[in-house]
Amino acid sequence: MSDGGMWALALAGGSPLLQLVQALMDFGPVLHWRAPMAALLAVLVALLVDWLWGEPPVRLHPVVYMGQLLGLLGQAIAPRQAQERAYGRFALAALVWCALAAGAWLVYAALQWLLQLAPWWLGAVGAGVLLKPLLSWRMLRSEVLAVEAALGESLEAGRARLSWLVSRDTTQLDAATVRESAIETLAENLSDSVLAPLFWFAVAGLPGAALYRLANTADAMWGYPGWRGQGAQRRHWQWAGKWAARADDVLNWLPARITAAWLALLAGGLSWSGLRRDAAVTPSPNGGWPMGAMARALGVHLSKPGVYQLNSQGRPPQAQDVQRALVLAGRVVWAQALCALLLALGLAAKIAIASMAQGALAHG
């Protein structure tokens, strides 16, 4: 088997996570040690490119094209007038979502297949470059810092900058609530924009990460329980957006809890029952986990007025709490990378030992 074919078993041809299980359970063909190292290298390249250069140009950004296509199709799917039990709109939106998801999967599966034709290390670097636009840590960090910087200028500037990140009305928020919203955005998107893409890359390679990013973008654009848009663009998403919202909930279920677990661990240990109580009060089945964990880790109160309160006994967040939240989130990102490194090295060693043992038996 060629170098490309060997590492493709773990990266281009399937799931790094399943290959890990295969090696640990000693079933299936003996892989080459390059398989886990290729998957690891792809993750490290993606994080390094993100840290050094951030987002690619708009004309080269796949998520931008996903958003444009979703926006265009959404105008045809969602009705201009409110409709009760619009099952036809629900079915149409679900069908279009599935078609787009299949398209994203096939495109990235084809790209992975092409990468396996290159030497394993070059293919892994290419996979990392393709993975990068599907996750976004540097931009998330920069946007949260920008809210705090604007708030340092004036309350009005902070409100205006926050409005770039959230859909809620920011015009009446005080300084503490602006910071609460910024920290909530950081915590929720730490899961949605960083750990979840890495998780789905581990489960299903580049196609899995691409499908997840499409689902998350569709939820952001379609998954509204009512009206969205202005003027001629105004549409009613009560039924048309249900499939996108539920699909995103399913795909984010485990990543959100992994993010909360990392936050709890790196904060020195938090009560899981307390996190569960906080998570139960938010409308989202997932968002409350990382937000509640961040609130408890910082010792602050986070809320959406009239909707939920997280860590209600905490104090209002101050400027230094935003910085502390960013530091903690950064530790989560790199702890995840370190975990991937240790797993890959351990798996590579196990595969190498198994290969040597198999070779010894063959020549015995």
Secondary structure, 3 states (H helix, E strand, C coil): CCHHHHHHCCCCCCCHHHHHHHHHHCCCCCCCCHHHHHHHHHHHHHHHHHHHHCCCCHHHCHHHHHHHHHHHHHHHHCCCCCCCCCHHHHHHHHHHHHHHHHHHHHHHHHHHHHHCCCCHHHHHHHHHHHHHHHCCCHHHHHHHHHHHHHHHHCHHHHHHHHCCCCCCCCCCCCHHHHHHHHHHHHHHHHHHHHHHHHHHHHHHHHHHHHHHHHHHHHHHHHCCCCEECCHHHCEECCCCCHHHHHHHHHHHHHHHHHHHHHHHHHCCCCCHHHHHHHHHCCCCCCCHHHHHHHHHHHCECEEECCCEEECCCCECCCHHHHHHHHHHHHHHHHHHHHHHHHHHHHHHHHHHHHHHHHHHHHHC
